[in-house]
Amino acid sequence: MADLTLIEIENVSKRFVIRKEKSLKERLVNFGRSERHKEDFWALRDINLSIASGTTVGLIGHNGSGKSTLLKVIGGILQPTTGEVRYRGRIAALLELGAGFHPDLTGRENVYLNASILGLSRAQTDAAFDKIVDFSGIEEFIDTQVKFYSSGMYVRLAFAVATNVDPDILLVDEVLAVGDEPFQRKCLDQIRAFQREGRTIILVTHGLEQVAEFCDRAVVLDHGRMLLNGSPRDALRVLREDFEESRLADLERQRLAGAEETPQARARFTGFAVSNGGPAAGVTTISDGDELAVLFELEAEDAVPAADIEIGIGTATGASIYAVTTDQLGHQLDLAPGTYRYTLRLGDLHLAAGEYVIQATLRDALGRDLHRVPEGASFRATSPSIGSGVLALDASLDLR
Amino acid sequence: MSSHTSGPSPDRSSPAEYAAARRAELAREPLRQAGAARGLASGPIAALRDIWAHRELLGLLVRRELKSRYKDSVLGFVWSVIRPLVMLLVYYVALGRFLGAARGIDDFAIFIYAGLTVWTLFNEIVTAGTGSIVNNSGLIKKVYLPREIFPIATVGSALFNFGIQVVILLGATAVAGKFPWGGELAYFPVALAVALVWATAFALALSAWNVYLRDVGYLVEVFLMIFFWASPIVYSWSYVNKELGASFLGELYLANPMTLSVLGFQQSFWVAGSGSAVPDHLMTRLLIALAIGLVALWAGQRVFARLQASFAQEL
């Protein structure tokens, strides 16, 4: 089956103009010089993206990278400065803290209003109403004005409406963080059901684990530009590297400003390699029960007394599954300026088949992170073990 | 949006079959542009079509507007009757009796109420319409829908109140024994249309401006006060005519569409005044005001469409 394009984003840019004056007096006084009182910035720049039917796409990036703006442009709430967004089907949007509710109306009235906005007739809403209230779990308060709702109740009702109006496209912006745990699980189940039914979901989130778990694709945005549109695994790697880079840049700025009393030493990892314990370095496949040897190199520009190095194994999407530090291994490392090479050996490894990454962190005596590498090297584990997860276990079932 | 409403039922088929059926249905739909259409001629037409598609929502919004206005008040809708009646009483006593305006005008109460009825309609649409976008920011920032629907919903709720006033007005004429049966009633629909079209045009443009410049709301109040006194509502046009005559100022006074609309209402409902002075060609003037009003309405929609592009970020 060829991919059916559901959303097409073409050369979309969005410029925000920030005016510093809002009243007539200020405008008149500054008339003619108003250009100086304007500040504009591009929240989105030349975004081209097409989203196929039935996929779940995660939009990720720093705060202020344009994720939410892009979502609003897709939903038609913001109009792009240039370019066009085209779509087919019905869009339901859950943007920051719920759908559009009117505070003076009761929950019931708002359900009808919202369903009507999303294109349902009164009869269709009548039919779906019980399901919506049931899902939200706030029957007692359905006839209370929504201005008296707690933020959790608000989101519950908003989510219930948005997911029960039979949308083809669901836009979700970071709303799941508000509900309590059981409701969050309910929402995630609903999202999975949507995926099975071939609906399209676009998710803005800071929960990178969610991206890894749910999304078929991920789009990384950085300062309004699309950095990457690819598999969640690649996207997470790019984003984590990006985070680390901006963290280091931040530190560098602080160092230059002399903000810290004891400046952080400059030292960083310069290389990683993985072997299966044999003589050949650069082997990337580890069989069940093999030894994993991690070779790493680091370069210290300044002396780092009592350095601590943490080396760990993570899943392909970056979740840590094991980590050990040189301190824990009983080594005190006092690094003078220079280059160092170490090998960490992890014997008798039983990992489930799949791809894994090596994660590393270098800390100084105060426990500050000098350098963090989210993915230094990667390797593939093979295992005869059945089952899912990251451990390779010898499983059997007794039928007695 | 209402084009596909009855999807395949998710309960009967397996998820995979359901997904395939869903996909097939979607494939038949063309790609549509997100947000509002742009273009000089296609814009207003698309907006009209959009609003028509959302007529059920429009009904809900009108009802909401009416409901939330008197929410938590004991008397509720009675207030929408009390206010104009008190205004009538004040004008009747202060202007009619104390200042003696009633001396030259028979059935002064009906005269005032006829003008007040249409003025209240205009006033309510413009005032409520101007605030409509700002007051609905909660919805506008979260979902897309044709935003014209908010000022238009205020037109709907104002018309509801207007209906009550007209019933009271007709009741009063019946009590006075001067129920308007004659051909004069022909002025009523035209005068109403003039007031509606102009008020809607103003409401559209002002509601959009108000988003960028909150002073608009206050400015509107000031101008409405000026125009209230610049229309022959609590005094007779014949006084103005005596003062200004057919001069430029006299013509300027008559160029105000609300003056014409108020005169039209008085012609329709104020039977006692059927012999009093009326501008020449009142009907023609009304029709011209209506035609210009339609152009103003188109312009108002254009202004609205231009400005609405960044509503969501300005609110």
Interface residues (C-beta under 8 A of the other chain):
Chain A: M1 L4 T5 L6 E8 F16 V17 K22 S23 L24 R27 S53 G54 K72 V73 I74 G75 G76 I77 L78 Q79 E84 V85 R86 Y87 R88 G89 R90 I91 A93 L95 G98 A99 G100 F101 H102 P103 D104 L105 E109 Y112 L113 N114 S116 I117 L118 G119 L120 S121 R122 Q124 D166 D168 A193 R196 E197 G198 R199
Chain B: M1 S2 H4 T5 G7 P10 P15 A16 Y18 A19 A20 R22 R23 L26 A27 E29 P30 L31 R32 Q33 A34 G35 A36 H54 E56 L57 L60 L61 R64 K67 S68 K71 N136 G138 L139 I140 K141 K142 V143 Y144 L145 L213 R214 D215 L219 Q308 A309 S310 A312 Q313
